[in-house]
Each structure stands twice: as C-alpha cells, then as structure tokens.
Amino acid sequence: MAARKDIDGSASVPQFYGKELRFKREEAGLTLERLVEGSFYGVTYLSEIERGKRTMPLDLAQHVDRVLRTDGFFQRGCEDVRKARLKGHAPYFERVLEAEKRAETIEQWSPSVFPGLLQTGPYAKAVICAEQTRELPEEIDEKVTARLARAKLFEEDHKKPEYWVVLHESLLRLPILPPQGMAEQLDHITALIKRGRVVTQILPWNAGPHPLMLGNAMVLDFADAPPLVYMEGQHHGHTIDDPALVKQYRRSYDLLRAAALPQVASLALIEEAAEDYRNGSQPDRLERRNLA
C-alpha cells in the first residue's frame, strides 16, 4: 500500500483548500468513499481535490458541506480555488488547464509558435509582450510564471502524460529572441526529447499541402473520460468534445504526423538550428524568404 503523502497547505490556495477538506473528512471519521457517496463524483476525483490537483465543482462542494456540516465553507471557497488555479491564464483556457493534468496523452500541432508546454521563460515573455498591451511588468511576469508552471507535467515523478508535438520547421529559424536565447529555447526542447518526456517531429518547410493548414490543434486523451480537442486563436480558445468532430481532428493529426520527419531526423534539425544560433551562422532574412 502506497504511503500517504502530506499536503503542504502553504504551497497554494488549492492545496490549502484540499488540506482543509482532508482534515474535516478525517475529523468526521469518513473515508473518501463515504464522503462521495450520494454525489455524481468518484473517489479519485475527490482525492485529487484533496491534493490540490483538481478544482472543486460547486455541486460537489455543496454535497461535502452537507455531509461534513461545514456551514458552506467549501462552497464559499471553491470559487477562490478556481480563480487561483486560473491565475495568469485566460478564462477560456480553464478547461484545458485542468484537463492536461489528467491526460494520458497530449498530441499537439503548433505551426507558428513553440507551444506553451515547451517554452522557456524568455520565449514566453517575448510571445506575451508581442501584443504590446498596457499590462504592468508584474502582470506579465505572472503570466510567464503561470505558463512555465504547466511544464511541471514533465518533472521526473510524473509518468504521464505522453506528449507528442509536431512543429513547423520555420519555427526553428524564426528569431523572436536574440541568438543565445533562441539557442537556449531549442536546447530546452532537445533536453526534454532526450529525457524521453516529449516526442517531437518537424514538418519540413517544403512539405507542401498538409492537414491542419488552417490552424493549431491539441488532442487530449484520458483514461476515464472522452477525448477533447482544443484550438486557440490570438484572443480566444475553443474546446471540442463532440465525438464525430474529435474523430475528424484525430485523423487530421495522424495524417500530419505521417507527413512530418521521423524523430531522429527532427532532433538533428533542432540541434543544428541551436548550433547555428550559437555560432552566428543563421541565414539572413532574404535567404529565409522561402520558408513557409
């Protein structure tokens, strides 16, 4: 039997909330099974809330308050937890932010920017600041911190999700940072590949017509729930869970993956581009004019 892990309530609002939930449940002498009895949720779901890994839905919070007789404490706090988890992210990203922590696999196509899960701090800041909004420096830093926190999925004690990403070759030659910063961004991706945490394929710039030419896509699969597709524009995001549409996007992604370079060749391209940045041998803009 696995040892029970303590919850550090000082680490975040969700973990403080979860620690209080565990304390009140155990004070009442209830198991996880007994507490969820009569609700529409399972033991695993409640356990993840206690560990600060998942948001408490309003109806479950009301159920918990009734069973534990906590006078609305968990109902009042669940919105604070939701806001804390979303801090630094756009509201439309909330469902995906929750989902990617539970996913068995995440498959992503990103033709115009390195995905948030792969970004270094300087790269993330450059992407965020490109909009030239009137945000304060601390607000920008908050967004960068929130984006980087998503990459905790790749820490050593996490076995899932399996992350598979297809990148357009032009991203390797798009210098949105100074050369050293771009080299470090590419080195970061290379390190994740070599650790076996991500599978990366490059779609060559001259691949010709290919699936998903009109935008990005993220496909998420779960052990205990139907799959999702997420697509994002500059100021909006859209989550798709209709089975027929998800199936179509899955097929498009599989065809795109088939058109991309093998993993070994893709890694070699990333490493070559990093060396070019380090050595100052990046082609100038005119030489790159035929990149897609």
C-alpha positions in Angstrom: 0.0 0.0 0.0 1.4 3.4 -1.0 2.4 5.7 1.8 0.0 8.6 2.3 1.5 11.9 1.2 1.3 15.0 3.4 -0.3 18.1 1.8 1.6 21.4 2.1 -1.2 23.9 2.6 1.2 26.8 2.4 2.1 26.0 -1.3 -1.1 27.3 -2.9 -4.7 28.1 -2.4 -5.8 24.8 -3.9 -3.6 22.8 -1.6 -4.7 24.8 1.4 -8.3 24.1 0.4 -7.5 20.4 -0.2 -5.7 20.1 3.2 -8.7 21.5 5.0 -11.0 19.1 3.1 -8.9 16.1 4.2 -8.8 17.4 7.8 -12.5 17.8 8.0 -13.2 14.5 6.3 -10.9 12.6 8.7 -12.2 14.5 11.7 -15.7 13.2 10.8 -14.3 9.7 10.5 -15.2 9.3 6.9 -13.3 7.6 4.1 -13.2 9.1 0.6 -15.8 6.5 -0.5 -18.2 7.5 2.2 -17.8 11.3 1.5 -18.6 11.0 -2.2 -21.5 8.6 -1.6 -24.6 10.2 -3.0 -22.8 12.6 -5.3 -22.0 12.2 -9.0 -18.3 12.0 -8.4 -15.8 9.3 -7.8 -13.1 8.6 -5.2 -10.2 9.5 -7.5 -11.8 12.9 -8.3 -12.2 13.8 -4.6 -8.6 12.5 -3.8 -7.2 14.8 -6.5 -9.1 17.8 -4.9 -7.6 17.0 -1.5 -4.1 17.0 -3.1 -4.7 20.3 -4.8 -4.7 18.7 -8.2 -8.2 19.5 -9.3 -10.9 22.1 -8.9 -13.9 21.5 -6.6 -17.2 21.8 -8.7 -19.9 23.8 -7.0 -22.3 20.9 -6.7 -19.7 18.6 -5.1 -18.7 21.4 -2.7 -22.4 21.7 -1.6 -22.6 18.0 -1.1 -19.4 18.0 1.0 -20.7 20.8 3.1 -24.0 18.9 3.8 -22.2 15.7 4.7 -19.5 17.3 6.8 -21.8 20.0 8.2 -19.3 22.7 7.4 -21.8 25.5 7.1 -21.0 26.4 3.4 -17.2 26.6 3.9 -16.3 24.5 0.9 -18.9 26.1 -1.3 -17.6 29.6 -0.4 -14.0 28.6 -1.1 -14.4 26.7 -4.3 -14.5 29.9 -6.4 -11.4 31.2 -4.8 -9.6 27.9 -5.7 -10.8 28.2 -9.3 -9.5 31.7 -9.6 -6.2 30.8 -8.0 -5.7 27.9 -10.4 -6.5 30.1 -13.4 -4.3 33.0 -12.3 -2.1 34.1 -15.2 -4.2 32.3 -17.8 -7.0 33.4 -20.0 -10.5 32.3 -18.8 -11.1 30.3 -22.0 -8.1 28.1 -21.2 -9.5 26.9 -17.9 -10.9 23.6 -19.2 -7.7 22.6 -20.9 -5.5 23.7 -17.9 -7.5 21.2 -15.8 -7.6 18.6 -18.5 -3.9 18.4 -19.4 -3.1 17.4 -15.8 -5.3 14.3 -16.2 -4.5 13.4 -19.7 -3.0 10.1 -20.7 -1.7 11.6 -23.9 -1.4 15.1 -25.4 -0.8 15.5 -29.1 -0.2 19.0 -30.4 0.3 20.8 -33.7 1.9 24.2 -33.4 2.7 25.9 -36.7 3.5 29.5 -35.7 4.9 29.4 -32.1 6.5 26.9 -29.8 3.7 25.5 -27.6 3.4 26.9 -24.0 4.4 23.5 -22.6 7.8 23.8 -24.3 8.6 27.5 -23.8 11.4 28.9 -21.8 10.8 32.0 -19.7 12.3 34.5 -22.2 10.5 32.9 -25.1 7.2 33.0 -23.2 7.7 36.7 -22.2 8.5 37.6 -25.8 5.3 36.0 -27.1 3.2 37.7 -24.3 4.8 41.1 -24.8 4.4 41.0 -28.6 0.8 42.1 -28.1 2.1 45.4 -26.6 -0.7 45.6 -24.0 -0.7 48.0 -21.2 -0.1 45.4 -18.5 2.2 46.1 -15.7 5.5 44.2 -15.5 4.3 42.2 -12.6 1.2 41.2 -14.5 3.4 40.0 -17.4 5.6 38.1 -15.0 2.5 36.4 -13.5 1.5 35.2 -17.0 5.0 33.9 -17.7 5.2 32.1 -14.3 1.8 30.5 -14.9 2.8 29.3 -18.4 6.1 27.8 -17.1 4.2 26.1 -14.2 2.4 23.9 -16.8 5.7 22.2 -17.6 5.6 20.5 -14.2 3.9 17.8 -16.2 7.4 16.8 -17.4 9.0 16.5 -13.9 10.7 13.2 -13.1 7.9 11.9 -10.8 5.3 12.4 -13.4 4.8 9.4 -15.7 2.0 11.0 -17.7 1.0 12.5 -20.0 2.8 11.3 -23.0 3.3 14.4 -25.0 3.7 14.3 -28.8 4.2 17.6 -30.7 4.6 18.4 -34.4 6.4 21.7 -35.1 6.7 23.5 -38.4 10.4 23.8 -39.5 10.0 27.6 -39.8 9.8 27.9 -36.0 13.5 26.8 -35.8 14.5 29.8 -37.9 12.2 32.4 -36.5 14.4 34.5 -34.2 12.0 36.1 -31.9 14.8 36.2 -29.3 18.5 37.1 -29.6 20.6 34.2 -30.9 21.6 32.9 -27.4 18.0 33.0 -26.2 16.9 31.0 -29.3 19.7 28.5 -28.8 18.6 28.0 -25.2 15.0 27.6 -26.3 16.0 24.9 -28.7 18.3 23.3 -26.2 15.4 23.1 -23.8 13.3 21.2 -26.3 16.2 18.9 -27.1 16.7 18.1 -23.4 13.1 17.1 -23.0 13.3 14.9 -26.1 16.5 13.1 -24.8 14.9 12.6 -21.4 12.1 10.8 -23.1 9.5 13.3 -21.9 8.3 14.5 -25.3 8.2 13.1 -28.8 8.8 15.8 -31.4 8.5 15.7 -35.1 9.3 18.5 -37.5 7.2 19.3 -40.6 9.6 20.4 -43.3 9.0 23.9 -44.7 8.6 22.5 -48.2 6.2 19.7 -47.2 3.5 21.1 -49.5 -0.2 20.8 -48.7 -0.8 19.1 -45.4 -3.7 18.6 -42.9 -4.5 21.3 -40.4 -3.1 24.0 -42.6 -5.7 26.5 -41.2 -4.5 26.4 -37.5 -3.2 24.7 -34.5 -4.7 21.8 -32.6 -4.3 19.9 -29.3 -5.8 16.4 -28.8 -6.1 15.1 -25.3 -6.9 11.5 -24.4 -7.9 10.3 -20.9 -8.2 7.0 -19.1 -11.6 7.8 -17.6 -13.2 10.4 -19.9 -13.9 11.0 -23.6 -11.1 12.8 -25.6 -11.0 16.6 -26.2 -9.7 18.8 -28.9 -8.5 22.4 -28.2 -7.9 25.1 -30.7 -6.7 28.6 -30.0 -6.6 31.9 -31.7 -4.9 35.1 -30.7 -7.6 36.1 -28.2 -9.9 33.1 -27.9 -9.8 29.4 -27.4 -12.3 26.7 -28.3 -12.7 23.2 -26.8 -14.4 20.5 -28.8 -15.8 17.3 -27.3 -18.3 16.2 -30.0 -17.2 12.6 -30.8 -17.6 13.0 -34.5 -15.5 16.2 -34.7 -12.9 14.8 -32.3 -12.5 11.8 -34.6 -12.0 14.1 -37.6 -9.3 16.1 -35.8 -7.7 12.8 -34.7 -7.5 11.7 -38.3 -6.1 15.0 -39.5 -3.4 14.9 -36.8 -2.4 11.4 -37.7 -2.0 12.4 -41.3 0.0 15.4 -40.3 2.3 13.2 -38.2 2.8 10.9 -41.1 3.9 13.9 -43.3 6.5 15.1 -40.7 10.1 13.9 -40.5 11.0 10.9 -38.3 12.0 11.6 -34.7 15.8 11.2 -35.2 15.9 13.5 -38.2 13.7 16.0 -36.4 16.0 16.1 -33.4 19.0 16.6 -35.7 17.3 19.6 -37.2 16.6 21.2 -33.8 20.2 20.6 -32.7 21.5 22.0 -35.9 19.4 25.2 -35.6 20.6 25.6 -32.0 24.2 25.4 -33.1 23.6 27.9 -35.9 22.3 30.4 -33.4 25.2 29.8 -31.1 27.7 30.2 -33.9 26.1 33.2 -35.5 25.5 31.4 -38.8 21.8 31.8 -39.0 20.7 32.7 -42.6 19.7 36.3 -43.1 16.2 37.3 -43.8 16.5 37.3 -47.6 17.9 33.8 -47.6 14.9 32.7 -45.4 12.3 34.2 -47.6 11.1 30.9 -49.0 10.4 29.4 -45.6 6.7 28.7 -45.0 
